């Protein structure tokens, strides 16, 4: 029995399913989770000492790779001063100023996770509009707050239960579900609920049903519909924020949202989230306004130090994005060639990719669900055996970092040729 198997056996006695987040359990791919012990650059090592090329990168935030020296040094210096104060610190101000400068939001509130950021943004949207209903998209995942666990993606979809027990029916009733990349479905919901929709929330690039790019005009169409019917547009940029471009999907696609949620990357690997928008909207948040939201660890100085170091690096090295685009395209084309003859689609935006095992192009949630899960299982296990650490779910993304090399991408492509 491997050390990871032993750890998993022990974990199942004290953690639900042996994990602290469902998709990590690897049930969908018929194996046990590899317990990771360390990471460096683009590589991770498990508890048995096996080395892997990492295509998860902590689900996206490690854009500069594991143990980036600048980020690591910033964290070490912050830790020396104290782990937490529950009081304002200068680094929170510096971090907020940089986030506003890079993204174009006018004010931002730091929180502790993407889930908390979304929950808070939705509350603000309802408070600002005095409306209760929210439009979301089937297969898009916005964290595990009650109102968002309706036709959710990510781990909920992977586990075959896109809705959750424990969510009151009356709360779910205020969540209206549209079809991603289908503007008509959004219009119908606005028209069927006149004056009741506070906001439409969307992953500008769907990345929790697997990577599904927005079709041309879709995001602008959402902007136009929200303006027409008086609802706010919320971009959930927990995945895309600072990864696609310095200004995230708003910059990448040239569409402005009213509120934006962030996570992952702005912590440099530390637990953090944020939501932001116009000064007019954000001044409705307590203590200035009636929309209450608080958190003892919000703006934690260690998390702020890590995130600030990472964002400053990205801002001062814009060529990183061109390199991520080049390597992403290299991997996409290489996988397409390696999987010729297999019913497979390789979807990509920038440095995030998904291989869907289906004959049809994937532009919708329903098409994503047509994927052959047994073939994906074979794919995942084949990668793992060849030293490639990828997401254990058909409905998640591969993430490249700035430190993945061309040689490593070629190694991944060679592994793909060997698997089928």
Helices and strands as residue ranges (DSSP letters): H 3-11, G 16-18, G 22-25, G 27-29, E 36-40, E 43-46, E 51-54, G 57-60, H 69-81, H 90-103, E 107-111, H 114-129, E 133-137, G 146-148, H 154-158, H 169-172, E 175-178, H 183-192, E 197-202, H 218-229, E 232-236, H 248-253, E 259-263, G 264-267, E 273-277, H 279-282, H 301-316, H 319-338, E 345-349, E 352-356, H 365-369, H 373-385, E 388-389, E 398-399, H 406-419
